[in-house]
Amino acid sequence: MGYVVRGLAREGSFRVFAVECRDVVEEVRRLQGLSPTATAALGRALAGAALLAADLKTGRVMLQINGGGPLGEILAEGDAEGNLRGTVQHPEVHLEPREGKLAVGAAVGKNGFLSVARDLGLKEPYQGSVSLVSGEIAQDLAYYLTISEQIPSAVALGVLVDVDGSVKEAGGFLVQRMPQADEEDIASAEKALSTLAPVTELLSQGLSPEEILERIFPGRIEILERREVRYRCRCSRERVEAALAALGREELLELIAHGKPARVTCHFCGRGYEIPVEDLRRILAGLERPH
């Protein structure tokens, strides 16, 4: 099981986060039958969701990415308990690697947007959106945080896929500059980030999330929290019945007229639900009952 850490660097001049989530990404790959390209793209998005969710005390955060590329829409969600889930619209899409690297940017596309929604249990979730700059996801997330949330940020996300399609490494880090950072702090961080090896290479060397942050800020890291991350879908029979109720009276009557159970599949985890006709009638009766 992987984990995410949250901390400070250089006496509070930077907020820092790092995650290792190989097991989560491998579980999603296995459940959804992802191609290597889809695995890398969705894995990066899941790592990004884990980093943003690490700053939550309650609630959840969702990344929505649609760049007009062949993978289609990507959704990744993380919550304050460390639960992650995600899906990609076209999991079978695979592009040939370019210069030894999976062609994530081309598969995602950059003619579109990245949206971040934070549901903190209030009436309306906070949502922001920016145009994609590369489709590589990490650069796009850094741009979102810097422009939309006005926090200068550096993001690295990586997924290493083995020759058999399984996930060897997955993770990332987020560094955010605070207003009190001085020129020396900024110069030091920029130099370290510019010379740092790719995150999958660091993970392959056996470095932990804490050790990756130490590479950027040697001896200047204070870890505030460590939180396990795991794959967990929020789907349930109750949610499926609520979704069927939301279809409305006419569509429910049509389903009942077919005389067969309604079959619903969760697009996040692939779990199937079968709702018998008598339950469809019960759902319909609930709609027609005066409130």
TORGU-799689 format. One record per atom (N, C-alpha, C, O): residue in one letter; y, x, z. Coordinates in pm, whole numbers, padded with zeros to 5 digits, always signed. Last residue first. Layout:
aYXZ
...
END
This chain:
h+01421-04433-00127
h+01449-04329-00027
h+01558-04376+00068
h+01597-04303+00159
p+01150-04625-00259
p+01293-04614-00225
p+01315-04514-00113
p+01238-04509-00016
r+00911-04479-00476
r+00936-04533-00342
r+01084-04521-00309
r+01141-04413-00330
e+00882-04342-00705
e+00924-04482-00718
e+00953-04547-00584
e+01012-04655-00577
l+00792-04094-00626
l+00919-04103-00700
l+00973-04245-00698
l+01094-04267-00691
g+00550-04160-00509
g+00654-04100-00426
g+00790-04105-00493
g+00892-04119-00425
a+00409-04239-00732
a+00444-04340-00630
a+00553-04288-00538
a+00640-04364-00495
l+00372-03990-00855
l+00454-04092-00920
l+00500-04197-00819
l+00615-04239-00820
i+00197-03875-00671
i+00327-03811-00695
i+00423-03912-00758
i+00541-03919-00721
r-00020-04049-00701
r+00046-04037-00571
r+00186-03977-00586
r+00281-04021-00522
r-00091-03997-00964
r-00044-04132-00929
r+00030-04129-00795
r+00131-04198-00778
l-00175-03735-00933
l-00060-03762-01020
l-00002-03900-00989
l+00120-03919-00987
d-00398-03782-00777
d-00284-03712-00716
d-00158-03729-00800
d-00047-03736-00747
e-00561-03906-00963
e-00521-03982-00844
e-00404-03916-00771
e-00321-03984-00711
v-00600-03699-01149
v-00519-03815-01188
v-00473-03894-01064
v-00360-03943-01061
p-00573-03368-00995
p-00645-03487-01043
p-00550-03604-01070
p-00437-03608-01022
i-00462-03067-01091
i-00412-03183-01016
i-00479-03308-01071
i-00447-03351-01182
e-00538-02738-01057
e-00582-02860-01123
e-00544-02980-01036
e-00587-02991-00921
y-00399-02420-01118
y-00406-02537-01029
y-00448-02658-01111
y-00398-02679-01222
g-00453-02068-01140
g-00455-02201-01199
g-00466-02310-01093
g-00535-02294-00992
r-00264-01769-01138
r-00349-01862-01065
r-00338-02002-01125
r-00229-02049-01156
g-00091-01590-01255
g-00203-01637-01335
g-00295-01734-01263
g-00395-01778-01321
c+00140-01503-01135
c+00014-01443-01091
c-00108-01490-01169
c-00217-01435-01152
f+00357-01613-01282
f+00373-01489-01208
f+00238-01423-01179
f+00222-01302-01197
h+00290-01854-01390
h+00314-01744-01484
h+00339-01612-01414
h+00342-01508-01480
c+00032-02057-01284
c+00149-01982-01239
c+00172-01863-01332
c+00082-01781-01350
t-00067-02338-01466
t-00093-02197-01438
t+00036-02129-01395
t+00138-02141-01463
v-00210-02656-01436
v-00087-02577-01428
v-00124-02434-01392
v-00203-02410-01300
r-00339-02946-01563
r-00369-02806-01534
r-00241-02725-01544
r-00173-02725-01647
a-00414-03269-01457
a-00310-03180-01509
a-00344-03037-01468
a-00374-03011-01351
p-00717-03442-01545
p-00636-03366-01450
p-00529-03283-01521
p-00551-03234-01632
k-00686-03733-01765
k-00746-03603-01729
k-00658-03533-01626
k-00538-03559-01618
g-00563-03954-01870
g-00684-03973-01792
g-00755-03845-01751
g-00870-03849-01707
h-00334-03989-02011
h-00436-03904-02073
h-00569-03915-01998
h-00675-03889-02055
a-00175-04129-01834
a-00236-04203-01945
a-00345-04122-02015
a-00439-04179-02071
i-00073-03925-01675
i-00172-04018-01617
i-00247-04092-01728
i-00367-04115-01717
l+00111-03812-01853
l-00001-03731-01803
l-00112-03821-01748
l-00230-03796-01772
e+00285-04031-01881
e+00215-03978-01999
e+00093-03896-01957
e-00015-03907-02016
l+00385-04053-01624
l+00309-04165-01681
l+00227-04119-01802
l+00114-04163-01821
l+00525-03810-01615
l+00411-03832-01526
l+00323-03946-01577
l+00200-03936-01574
e+00726-03859-01800
e+00627-03754-01828
e+00505-03768-01739
e+00393-03740-01782
e+00865-04070-01669
e+00806-04088-01802
e+00698-03985-01831
e+00591-04019-01882
r+00953-03965-01415
r+00860-04078-01425
r+00790-04084-01560
r+00668-04102-01566
g+00969-03601-01381
g+01021-03736-01392
g+00914-03840-01424
g+00800-03806-01456
l+00934-03337-01321
l+00923-03377-01461
l+00978-03517-01484
l+01028-03548-01592
a+00932-03311-01050
a+01059-03285-01117
a+01054-03322-01266
a+01159-03336-01329
a+00665-03344-00993
a+00757-03453-00958
a+00890-03437-01032
a+00952-03536-01071
l+00578-03090-01072
l+00535-03208-01147
l+00626-03327-01119
l+00660-03402-01210
a+00697-02938-00871
a+00737-02916-01010
a+00696-03034-01098
a+00770-03074-01187
a+00559-03034-00650
a+00704-03054-00656
a+00755-03036-00799
a+00844-03108-00844
e+00304-02943-00713
e+00328-03087-00707
e+00478-03118-00713
e+00519-03217-00774
v+00353-02668-00692
v+00311-02724-00821
v+00337-02875-00822
v+00386-02928-00922
r+00411-02646-00422
r+00516-02614-00519
r+00482-02672-00657
r+00570-02718-00729
e+00161-02716-00317
e+00278-02797-00283
e+00391-02773-00384
e+00459-02866-00426
r-00002-02510-00408
r-00024-02645-00460
r+00097-02734-00434
r+00133-02817-00517
s+00205-02222-00478
s+00116-02301-00391
s+00097-02438-00456
s+00171-02476-00547
c+00354-01894-00514
c+00306-02022-00569
c+00211-02090-00471
c+00144-02024-00391
r+00447-01651-00443
r+00487-01763-00357
r+00435-01897-00408
r+00467-02002-00351
c+00246-01355-00442
c+00311-01464-00515
c+00339-01580-00420
c+00263-01603-00326
r+00274-01020-00368
r+00242-01151-00312
r+00320-01258-00389
r+00442-01253-00399
y+00220-00682-00328
y+00226-00790-00426
y+00190-00921-00356
y+00085-00930-00292
r+00431-00507-00094
r+00301-00556-00139
r+00324-00660-00248
r+00431-00719-00259
v+00569-00253+00111
v+00584-00345-00002
v+00445-00382-00051
v+00353-00300-00050
e+00692-00183+00442
e+00583-00189+00346
e+00618-00285+00232
e+00686-00385+00253
r+00978-00002+00527
r+00921-00136+00512
r+00809-00131+00407
r+00830-00082+00296
r+01185+00169+00746
r+01074+00184+00651
r+01002+00050+00647
r+00969-00007+00751
e+01522+00254+00819
e+01414+00156+00817
e+01310+00194+00712
e+01344+00243+00604
l+01688+00476+00827
l+01713+00365+00919
l+01596+00267+00927
l+01574+00205+01031
i+01699+00819+00801
i+01623+00701+00763
i+01642+00593+00870
i+01615+00615+00988
e+01937+01031+00701
e+01899+00956+00821
e+01829+00828+00777
e+01893+00738+00722
i+01976+01349+00554
i+01925+01212+00541
i+01893+01154+00679
i+01831+01219+00762
r+02031+01615+00516
r+02145+01525+00545
r+02105+01378+00533
r+02189+01292+00505
g+01845+01796+00427
g+01885+01801+00567
g+01994+01704+00607
g+02046+01711+00718
p+01952+01758+00098
p+01869+01838+00190
p+01926+01842+00332
p+02039+01885+00354
f+01968+01518-00094
f+02057+01549+00020
f+01979+01630+00124
f+01943+01576+00229
i+01766+01527-00284
i+01904+01500-00327
i+02003+01543-00219
i+02109+01598-00250
r+01538+01578-00143
r+01569+01665-00257
r+01714+01648-00302
r+01777+01742-00351
e+01536+01363+00031
e+01568+01496+00085
e+01600+01595-00027
e+01681+01686-00007
l+01442+01164-00137
l+01581+01158-00093
l+01627+01292-00036
l+01743+01330-00051
i+01178+01256-00154
i+01260+01248-00276
i+01408+01243-00239
i+01490+01311-00301
e+01095+01224+00108
e+01107+01360+00054
e+01187+01363-00076
e+01255+01461-00105
e+01085+00945+00131
e+01178+01023+00216
e+01202+01162+00157
e+01314+01211+00158
p+00879+00883-00057
p+01017+00836-00077
p+01119+00914+00005
p+01227+00947-00044
s+00691+01195-00096
s+00710+01061-00041
s+00851+01013-00075
s+00935+01093-00118
l+00534+01385-00353
l+00650+01362-00267
l+00656+01216-00222
l+00628+01124-00300
g+00333+01453-00527
g+00295+01410-00393
g+00411+01385-00300
g+00391+01365-00180
q+00390+01497-00784
q+00381+01617-00700
q+00343+01583-00556
q+00323+01672-00473
s+00424+01240-00870
s+00300+01309-00908
s+00279+01436-00828
s+00166+01479-00806
l+00683+01196-00778
l+00573+01123-00715
l+00439+01189-00746
l+00350+01194-00661
l+00817+01364-00958
l+00826+01390-00814
l+00712+01320-00739
l+00652+01377-00648
e+00755+01235-01197
e+00712+01374-01177
e+00714+01409-01028
e+00623+01475-00978
t+00883+00994-01162
t+00736+00995-01171
t+00680+01135-01153
t+00570+01153-01101
v+01153+01075-01161
v+01093+01023-01038
v+00941+01021-01044
v+00875+01043-00943
p+01233+01393-01313
p+01208+01248-01321
p+01129+01199-01200
p+01047+01272-01144
a+01419+01630-01106
a+01311+01596-01198
a+01295+01444-01205
a+01337+01374-01113
l+01769+01688-01084
l+01647+01634-01024
l+01545+01600-01132
l+01580+01548-01238
t+02014+01762-01173
t+01907+01861-01187
t+01772+01810-01134
t+01672+01881-01140
s+02184+01553-01117
s+02178+01601-01255
s+02063+01698-01278
s+02018+01715-01391
l+02166+01522-00841
l+02109+01419-00928
l+02092+01469-01071
l+01996+01431-01138
a+02305+01751-00754
a+02163+01732-00720
a+02096+01631-00813
a+01984+01652-00858
k+02562+01700-00856
k+02489+01820-00897
k+02339+01803-00872
k+02257+01836-00958
e+02629+01463-00722
e+02622+01464-00868
e+02543+01584-00919
e+02465+01571-01013
a+02632+01551-00453
a+02536+01450-00498
a+02519+01452-00649
a+02406+01444-00699
s+02846+01736-00461
s+02712+01777-00418
s+02606+01680-00468
s+02501+01722-00518
a+03060+01572-00536
a+03019+01685-00622
a+02877+01730-00589
a+02798+01759-00679
i+03073+01398-00315
i+03046+01347-00449
i+02996+01457-00541
i+02899+01437-00615
d+03135+01572-00102
d+03016+01486-00098
d+02974+01444-00239
d+02858+01453-00277
e+03380+01674-00195
e+03266+01765-00174
e+03135+01687-00172
e+03036+01729-00231
e+03542+01447-00196
e+03511+01515-00323
e+03392+01609-00309
e+03312+01621-00402
d+03392+01207+00038
d+03500+01291-00014
d+03453+01365-00139
d+03339+01349-00183
a+03322+00873+00121
a+03272+00996+00059
a+03388+01077+00003
a+03472+01025-00070
q+03412+00629+00213
q+03451+00749+00289
q+03401+00879+00229
q+03434+00987+00279
p+03300+00429+00046
p+03442+00465+00031
p+03481+00594+00102
p+03573+00663+00058
m+02974+00543-00072
m+03059+00465+00017
m+03205+00513+00006
m+03230+00625-00037
r+02749+00526-00340
r+02861+00598-00278
r+02946+00503-00195
r+02987+00397-00243
q+02403+00500-00336
q+02530+00428-00348
q+02640+00500-00270
q+02625+00530-00152
v+02101+00545-00498
v+02203+00614-00419
v+02336+00543-00444
v+02378+00528-00558
l+01766+00466-00520
l+01901+00415-00539
l+01994+00489-00444
l+01969+00496-00324
f+01452+00535-00685
f+01549+00549-00576
f+01684+00496-00620
f+01714+00482-00739
g+01097+00463-00737
g+01235+00487-00776
g+01324+00510-00656
g+01280+00505-00542
g+00771+00401-00887
g+00868+00404-00778
g+01009+00427-00829
g+01036+00413-00948
a+00440+00490-00957
a+00549+00395-00978
a+00643+00401-00858
a+00599+00405-00743
e+00154+00634-01119
e+00267+00644-01026
e+00369+00536-01059
e+00382+00495-01174
k-00060+00528-01268
k-00078+00650-01187
k+00030+00662-01080
k+00001+00696-00966
v-00208+00233-01368
v-00084+00291-01318
v-00114+00412-01230
v-00185+00401-01130
s-00414+00218-01668
s-00386+00194-01526
s-00261+00270-01483
s-00214+00360-01552
g-00468+00299-01927
g-00377+00186-01907
g-00342+00157-01763
g-00251+00079-01736
d-00606+00528-01957
d-00685+00405-01958
d-00600+00280-01933
d-00653+00170-01919
v-00411+00722-01928
v-00466+00701-02062
v-00549+00572-02070
v-00561+00513-02177
d-00159+00581-01701
d-00269+00670-01736
d-00324+00635-01875
d-00288+00532-01932
v+00189+00568-01668
v+00069+00494-01705
v-00037+00593-01753
v-00009+00679-01836
l+00438+00576-01438
l+00351+00664-01515
l+00220+00592-01540
l+00147+00558-01446
v+00760+00460-01407
v+00619+00420-01401
v+00541+00514-01492
v+00574+00529-01609
g+01075+00469-01234
g+00975+00526-01322
g+00836+00471-01298
g+00799+00438-01185
l+01425+00488-01189
l+01304+00406-01180
l+01200+00465-01275
l+01235+00506-01386
a+01725+00559-01030
a+01614+00615-01107
a+01491+00529-01082
a+01457+00499-00967
v+02073+00515-01011
v+01940+00454-00998
v+01842+00531-01085
v+01872+00565-01199
a+02377+00530-00843
a+02284+00602-00929
a+02145+00545-00903
a+02105+00529-00788
s+02693+00359-00818
s+02551+00372-00787
s+02479+00458-00890
s+02513+00459-01008
p+02976+00223-00672
p+02928+00330-00760
p+02785+00369-00722
p+02758+00407-00608
i+03008-00107-00648
i+02958+00002-00564
i+02906+00110-00658
i+02801+00092-00719
q+03073-00355-00769
q+03178-00255-00742
q+03136-00151-00638
q+03214-00112-00551
e+02911-00544-00867
e+02923-00541-00722
e+03019-00432-00674
e+03044-00418-00554
s+02956-00499-01145
s+02957-00634-01090
s+02977-00636-00939
s+03052-00719-00887
i+02961-00209-01174
i+03061-00298-01235
i+03069-00432-01162
i+03178-00474-01122
t+02753-00097-01020
t+02884-00032-01026
t+02993-00128-01074
t+03104-00128-01021
l+02537-00266-01061
l+02584-00243-00924
l+02726-00185-00923
l+02808-00219-00838
y+02513-00247-01347
y+02537-00375-01279
y+02598-00352-01140
y+02699-00414-01106
y+02456+00025-01378
y+02578-00031-01438
y+02614-00163-01371
y+02731-00189-01341
a+02208+00035-01253
a+02319+00115-01199
a+02452+00062-01251
a+02550+00054-01176
l+02065-00128-01428
l+02083-00171-01289
l+02198-00094-01224
l+02276-00151-01148
d+02071+00029-01660
d+02132-00104-01661
d+02158-00155-01520
d+02261-00217-01494
q+01928+00251-01581
q+02069+00268-01620
q+02142+00134-01618
q+02258+00126-01580
a+01679+00119-01540
a+01746+00192-01432
a+01895+00207-01461
a+01979+00180-01374
i+01644-00011-01807
i+01641-00082-01678
i+01713-00006-01566
i+01801-00064-01503
e+01675+00045-02068
e+01581+00131-01993
e+01566+00086-01848
e+01483+00139-01775
g+01869-00089-02199
g+01736-00151-02197
g+01632-00069-02123
g+01516-00108-02116
s+02134-00004-02208
s+02031+00079-02270
s+01896+00009-02284
s+01817+00043-02372
v+02311-00194-02118
v+02368-00075-02181
v+02262+00008-02251
v+02293+00084-02343
l+02349-00549-02110
l+02264-00431-02102
l+02330-00314-02173
l+02397-00331-02275
s+02615-00711-01936
s+02547-00679-02061
s+02462-00554-02042
s+02499-00463-01967
v+02553-00864-01615
v+02623-00770-01703
v+02545-00756-01833
v+02426-00786-01840
s+02601-01092-01344
s+02535-01056-01469
s+02620-00956-01546
s+02743-00962-01542
g+02518-01249-01030
g+02605-01170-01115
g+02528-01124-01237
g+02405-01118-01235
q+02507-01485-00768
q+02453-01436-00894
q+02559-01360-00971
q+02675-01402-00978
y+02393-01611-00463
y+02495-01530-00529
y+02435-01474-00657
y+02324-01420-00655
p+02274-01951-00435
p+02250-01807-00440
p+02368-01736-00507
p+02434-01791-00595
e+02408-02202-00223
e+02399-02150-00359
e+02370-02000-00355
e+02434-01928-00279
k+02362-02241+00052
k+02351-02352-00043
k+02331-02302-00186
k+02246-02354-00259
l+02154-01966+00173
l+02276-02047+00172
l+02260-02157+00067
l+02156-02166+00000
g+01947-01791+00156
g+01926-01913+00235
g+02049-02000+00246
g+02049-02098+00321
l+02011-01596-00016
l+02016-01560+00126
l+01998-01682+00215
l+02029-01678+00334
d+01931-01480-00311
d+01916-01606-00238
d+01904-01573-00089
d+01799-01528-00043
r+02086-01325-00564
r+02050-01302-00424
r+02050-01437-00352
r+02154-01500-00335
a+02022-01225-00891
a+02049-01339-00802
a+02000-01306-00663
a+01886-01263-00645
v+02133-01055-01167
v+02079-01037-01032
v+02120-01158-00949
v+02239-01189-00938
s+02068-00989-01509
s+02124-01078-01408
s+02056-01052-01275
s+01935-01031-01270
l+02146-00829-01801
l+02072-00816-01675
l+02144-00902-01574
l+02265-00891-01555
f+02130-00922-02152
f+02193-00913-02021
f+02093-00876-01912
f+01972-00891-01929
g+02155-00811-02491
g+02134-00917-02394
g+02196-00883-02261
g+02302-00822-02255
n+02038-00601-02661
n+02126-00708-02708
n+02108-00829-02616
n+02056-00933-02655
k+01857-00408-02609
k+01983-00403-02533
k+02085-00504-02583
k+02204-00494-02552
g+01499-00398-02546
g+01617-00426-02627
g+01743-00414-02543
g+01736-00410-02420
v+01239-00357-02456
v+01326-00449-02383
v+01441-00494-02472
v+01477-00612-02473
a+01146-00176-02645
a+01068-00297-02619
a+01151-00402-02545
a+01135-00522-02568
a+01331+00030-02633
a+01314-00042-02759
a+01240-00174-02737
a+01270-00273-02804
g+01292+00112-02364
g+01422+00065-02411
g+01412-00017-02539
g+01478-00120-02552
v+01020+00198-02363
v+01063+00082-02284
v+01195+00025-02338
v+01207-00097-02355
a+00809+00356-02500
a+00935+00309-02560
a+00986+00183-02490
a+00993+00076-02550
l+00684+00629-02311
l+00672+00489-02350
l+00809+00433-02391
l+00910+00459-02327
k+00696+00958-02449
k+00739+00861-02347
k+00723+00719-02400
k+00746+00693-02518
g+00644+01137-02651
g+00558+01140-02534
g+00595+01042-02425
g+00532+01041-02319
e+00828+01063-02845
e+00839+01195-02782
e+00762+01198-02650
e+00808+01254-02550
r+00743+00739-02786
r+00837+00824-02859
r+00857+00953-02781
r+00898+00951-02665
p+00451+00529-02825
p+00537+00620-02748
p+00626+00704-02839
p+00590+00735-02952
e+00457+00214-02991
e+00409+00352-02988
e+00505+00440-02909
e+00626+00428-02923
l+00462-00079-02791
l+00522+00004-02894
l+00469+00146-02880
l+00441+00193-02770
h+00310-00383-02723
h+00305-00239-02699
h+00366-00166-02817
h+00326-00188-02931
v+00275-00699-02577
v+00354-00614-02666
v+00344-00467-02626
v+00365-00431-02510
e+00155-00863-02394
e+00067-00790-02486
e+00143-00689-02573
e+00081-00604-02636
p+00336-01009-02247
p+00269-00896-02182
p+00185-00810-02275
p+00149-00697-02241
h+00611-01151-02287
h+00509-01112-02386
h+00434-00989-02337
h+00464-00877-02379
q+00752-01192-02043
q+00724-01304-02135
q+00612-01273-02234
q+00528-01358-02261
v+00640-01081-01729
v+00706-01048-01855
v+00660-01149-01959
v+00543-01187-01962
t+00698-01097-01374
t+00629-01137-01496
t+00709-01093-01617
t+00830-01070-01608
g+00639-01043-01020
g+00715-01035-01143
g+00632-01078-01262
g+00510-01093-01252
r+00691-00976-00670
r+00617-01038-00778
r+00702-01030-00904
r+00824-01012-00896
l+00666-00858-00334
l+00714-00842-00470
l+00628-00923-00566
l+00508-00938-00545
n+00765-00845+00004
n+00680-00907-00097
n+00745-00896-00234
n+00864-00921-00249
g+00926-00757+00209
g+00858-00656+00129
g+00762-00713+00026
g+00685-00638-00035
e+01073-00943+00337
e+00948-00905+00403
e+00871-00799+00324
e+00763-00756+00366
a+01283-01008+00176
a+01314-00928+00294
a+01189-00884+00369
a+01196-00796+00455
d+01151-00981-00165
d+01211-01049-00051
d+01224-00956+00069
d+01181-00841+00065
g+01191-00969-00523
g+01152-00907-00397
g+01217-00981-00282
g+01325-01037-00297
e+01100-01008-00864
e+01153-01067-00741
e+01101-00992-00619
e+00984-00956-00612
a+01166-01008-01206
a+01110-00934-01092
a+01179-00982-00966
a+01301-00995-00962
l+01113-01089-01543
l+01157-01136-01411
l+01089-01052-01305
l+00969-01028-01312
i+01207-01057-01877
i+01139-00993-01764
i+01199-01048-01636
i+01321-01053-01621
e+01170-01198-02202
e+01232-01200-02070
e+01143-01134-01965
e+01021-01152-01963
g+01052-00978-02462
g+01111-01103-02415
g+01169-01089-02276
g+01212-00981-02236
l+00944-00762-02592
l+00885-00801-02464
l+00936-00935-02414
l+00871-01000-02332
p+01106-00720-02821
p+00978-00790-02835
p+00910-00828-02704
p+00825-00917-02703
g+01453-00785-02711
g+01344-00705-02767
g+01212-00781-02767
g+01206-00894-02718
g+01657-00914-02582
g+01631-00952-02720
g+01522-00872-02786
g+01498-00888-02906
g+01677-00850-02317
g+01754-00769-02411
g+01730-00803-02556
g+01775-00732-02646
n+01683-00973-02015
n+01647-01019-02149
n+01736-00947-02249
n+01854-00978-02264
i+01595-00992-01683
i+01635-00901-01790
i+01590-00960-01922
i+01473-00992-01939
q+01661-01059-01355
q+01625-01123-01481
q+01681-01036-01593
q+01802-01009-01597
l+01567-01013-01025
l+01622-00950-01144
l+01571-01025-01266
l+01451-01051-01278
m+01631-01162-00714
m+01558-01169-00840
m+01636-01099-00950
m+01756-01122-00967
v+01573-01146-00365
v+01656-01107-00479
v+01571-01113-00605
v+01454-01075-00604
r+01580-01339-00059
r+01513-01268-00168
r+01614-01236-00278
r+01723-01291-00283
g+01588-01372+00305
g+01607-01414+00168
g+01535-01327+00067
g+01444-01252+00100
t+01725-01132+00540
t+01653-01255+00507
t+01671-01282+00358
t+01758-01224+00294
k+01819-00877+00513
k+01759-00915+00642
k+01679-01044+00629
k+01578-01063+00697
l+01806-00643+00242
l+01813-00781+00291
l+01755-00794+00431
l+01655-00730+00465
d+01764-00401+00134
d+01890-00417+00206
d+01906-00558+00263
d+02008-00589+00326
a+01537-00420-00012
a+01530-00339+00110
a+01656-00353+00195
a+01655-00320+00313
a+01598-00545-00247
a+01551-00629-00137
a+01545-00552-00006
a+01547-00613+00101
l+01661-00325-00409
l+01767-00419-00371
l+01725-00503-00251
l+01806-00531-00164
l+01405-00204-00427
l+01520-00128-00374
l+01631-00222-00329
l+01690-00202-00223
a+01252-00407-00545
a+01217-00357-00411
a+01333-00283-00347
a+01357-00297-00228
a+01373-00427-00794
a+01380-00541-00702
a+01349-00498-00560
a+01410-00546-00465
g+01299-00175-00899
g+01439-00208-00878
g+01458-00324-00782
g+01547-00320-00697
a+01023-00212-00913
a+01076-00107-00826
a+01224-00132-00796
a+01269-00112-00684
l+01022-00417-01105
l+00970-00443-00970
l+01020-00338-00871
l+01056-00372-00758
a+01124-00279-01328
a+01198-00393-01273
a+01152-00425-01130
a+01235-00457-01044
r+00919-00092-01367
r+01055-00046-01334
r+01136-00159-01270
r+01206-00138-01172
g+00712-00272-01430
g+00703-00185-01313
g+00838-00131-01270
g+00868-00125-01151
l+00795-00379-01671
l+00791-00467-01554
l+00783-00384-01426
l+00840-00422-01324
a+00777-00136-01826
a+00900-00214-01817
a+00902-00301-01691
a+00998-00298-01614
a+00511-00047-01792
a+00624+00041-01758
a+00752-00039-01738
a+00827-00013-01644
t+00369-00273-01884
t+00349-00221-01748
t+00467-00137-01704
t+00518-00153-01593
a+00450-00286-02149
a+00488-00394-02059
a+00473-00352-01913
a+00554-00390-01828
t+00326-00049-02240
t+00472-00064-02249
t+00521-00173-02153
t+00621-00155-02085
p+00048-00103-02188
p+00117+00009-02125
p+00270-00004-02127
p+00336+00028-02029
s+00014-00464-02133
s+00004-00344-02216
s+00071-00228-02145
s+00145-00251-02049
l-00133-00653-01867
l-00016-00593-01931
l-00054-00475-02020
l-00142-00397-01986
g-00280-00860-01735
g-00329-00795-01856
g-00219-00728-01936
g-00211-00743-02058
q-00211-00969-01494
q-00146-01025-01613
q-00191-00959-01743
q-00145-00998-01850
l-00363-00831-01303
l-00360-00978-01303
l-00311-01035-01435
l-00361-01137-01483
r-00308-00560-01366
r-00444-00611-01371
r-00446-00764-01382
r-00521-00820-01462
r-00030-00542-01324
r-00089-00505-01454
r-00227-00568-01470
r-00260-00622-01576
v-00016-00610-01053
v+00046-00697-01153
v-00012-00669-01291
v-00041-00762-01367
e-00152-00388-00945
e-00201-00524-00921
e-00145-00621-01024
e-00218-00705-01077
e+00017-00180-01025
e-00121-00184-01074
e-00181-00324-01057
e-00252-00372-01145
v+00243-00240-00875
v+00251-00245-01021
v+00112-00251-01083
v+00091-00321-01182
v+00141-00204-00613
v+00199-00332-00655
v+00196-00344-00807
v+00153-00446-00861
d+00065+00065-00612
d-00036-00040-00592
d+00014-00176-00637
d-00062-00255-00693
r+00314+00203-00648
r+00206+00211-00747
r+00109+00094-00735
r+00073+00032-00834
c+00562+00229-00519
c+00501+00096-00535
c+00390+00095-00640
c+00375-00003-00713
e+00799+00368-00318
e+00674+00402-00388
e+00595+00273-00397
e+00565+00212-00294
v+01155+00401-00307
v+01033+00320-00298
v+00918+00386-00372
v+00937+00451-00475
a+01466+00439-00134
a+01362+00493-00221
a+01234+00415-00199
a+01206+00369-00088
f+01818+00452-00082
f+01694+00374-00079
f+01594+00443-00170
f+01632+00501-00272
v+02126+00511+00087
v+02015+00558+00004
v+01892+00470+00026
v+01866+00422+00136
r+02476+00538+00090
r+02360+00458+00128
r+02247+00497+00033
r+02270+00514-00086
f+02691+00807+00185
f+02607+00740+00085
f+02505+00651+00154
f+02453+00683+00261
s+02823+00884+00408
s+02898+00886+00282
s+02822+00817+00169
s+02881+00774+00070
g+02682+00904+00643
g+02728+00772+00602
g+02810+00770+00475
g+02862+00665+00437
e+02619+01179+00662
e+02692+01109+00769
e+02755+00978+00723
e+02868+00945+00759
r+02458+01223+00427
r+02585+01292+00451
r+02675+01210+00544
r+02788+01177+00511
a+02309+00900+00398
a+02312+01042+00366
a+02453+01096+00389
a+02552+01026+00374
l+02090+00647+00530
l+02223+00701+00503
l+02212+00849+00472
l+02117+00915+00514
g+01833+00413+00415
g+01896+00509+00505
g+02038+00545+00464
g+02097+00483+00376
r+01514+00274+00370
r+01659+00252+00362
r+01723+00349+00459
r+01676+00366+00571
v+01210+00278+00179
v+01292+00323+00292
v+01439+00296+00261
v+01483+00296+00146
v+00907+00108+00108
v+01045+00137+00071
v+01120+00182+00196
v+01095+00132+00306
y+00562+00158+00009
y+00668+00125+00104
y+00804+00166+00049
y+00814+00247-00043
g+00224+00051-00081
g+00345+00131-00090
g+00447+00092+00016
g+00422+00006+00100
m-00120+00084+00000
m+00000+00000+00000
m+00125+00088+00000
m+00132+00187+00073
END
